Amino acid sequence: FLYKDDRIIIKPVDPHITSAKNIHILIITDKKELIDLHNYIFGKKGFFVDIATSMSDTINKILSGPDIIIYNPKDEKLDLSVCNTIKQQKIPSQLIYITQSEYVRNEDKMKALESGCYEMFPLNFSFALTTL
């Protein structure tokens, strides 16, 4: 998927492509709606979706080296601890940070990217489905 112009664009996976391993996605949130959404999107063959809701659970699962981490902190304050952990431990995961705020300030996005975040966007995103 892509994030462009405040929208997440989901491209269908080519069913002819086979992967040697499942893509491990770790979702760090306490929001049932986000968990359900990601389970729906990635709950298909070729993906393994893991959920972390507590801090100890989060750290253990991050250290296992998932391919993608989707992080949605509990409050609006910028929390780069997960980004910093990934960068300091040299974990090859791509972290996508979903803020609780209505918008992302450029300075916050730059701090997140410098701290090891792959992408950052607000929770109020919309989806666009595309065809190949």
N, C-alpha and C positions, 0 to 999 in steps of 0.2 A: 504494500500500500504506500501511498504518497500523501504528504501533507502540503497542500498548496492553496493559497488564497483563503485561509481559515476553513478549509474543508479537508476531510480525509477522503482520499480517492482509493477505493478498493478495486483492484483489478483481479479478475478471476484467474485461478491457477490453471495452467494447461494440464489437463488430466493425463497427457502422454509423458509428462516429466516425472521421473521417479527419483527419489532421494535415497541415499544410502542410510540416512539416519533421520529420526524425527527432529524437527526444530523445537527446541525447548524454550517455552515462553513463560517467564515468571511475571505474575501480576501482583503488585504490592498496593493494596487498597483495602478499605473497609466498606466500599460502596458496592452493594449487591448489583445495582444496575450495570456498573462497569464490568464486574465479574461475569454477569450473564451475557453481556454484549460480546466480550472477548471469547467466552466459551462458545458462543454461537458462531463467531467469525472463524475461530481457530480450532473448533471442536471437530475437525475432520482428520482423515488419515494423513499422516505426515507431520502432525503437530502434537506436542505434549504440553498442555497448559497446567501450570502449577500456581497455586495461590498462597500468598503470605499475608497474614494480618497482624501478627505480633512482631516485636523487634527482634527477639531471639530467633524466631522462625525465619524472618527476613534475612538476617545475617548468614545463617546456615545455608539458606537456599541461594543467596548471592554467591557465596564462596564455592558452590557447586558448579558455577560457570555456565548459566543458561545462555542461549544464543541471543535472546531479546528480553529486556526487562522493561515492563510498563509500570511506572511509578506515579502514584497519585497520593500525595501526602494528605493528612487529615485537615490541615488548616491552610490559610492563604499565605502564610509567611514562607518565604523562600527557604527551602530545606535542601541543602546540597550534600548532606551527609552520605546518602547512598551513592551519589555521583563521585564524591571524594573516595569512598571505599573502593569503588570499581577502578578508579584511576590509580590509587596507591597500591592496591593488590595486583595491578596489571591483569585484571580479569577481562577477557576479550568480548564481553557482552556489550550489546548496543542498548543503551538506556534511553527510553522515551519518557519524558517527564510531562505529566498532565497536571497543570496547576489547578487550584481551586478558584482562582480569580477569573474575572470576565475577560481579561486581556493579559498579554505578556509584554512587559517593558523590555526594550532592547538591551538595557544594561543588565537586567536579570537573565536574559537569554545568553548574553555574552559570558556572564559569570558561570552559568550552567554548562555552556560548551567548553569553557576553560577547565571546568571541574570534571570533565569526562562524560558529559551528557551528549547523546547523539542528536536529539531533537527535543524541543519544548513547545507546548502549545496549551491554550486555555481549555477548560472543561467544556465550554459551550461550543464545541465544534459540531459540524454537520457532516453527513456522509454523502458521497456520490458514488454510485455503482457504474462501472464502465464495462464495455465489452471489448474483446480483443480485436 
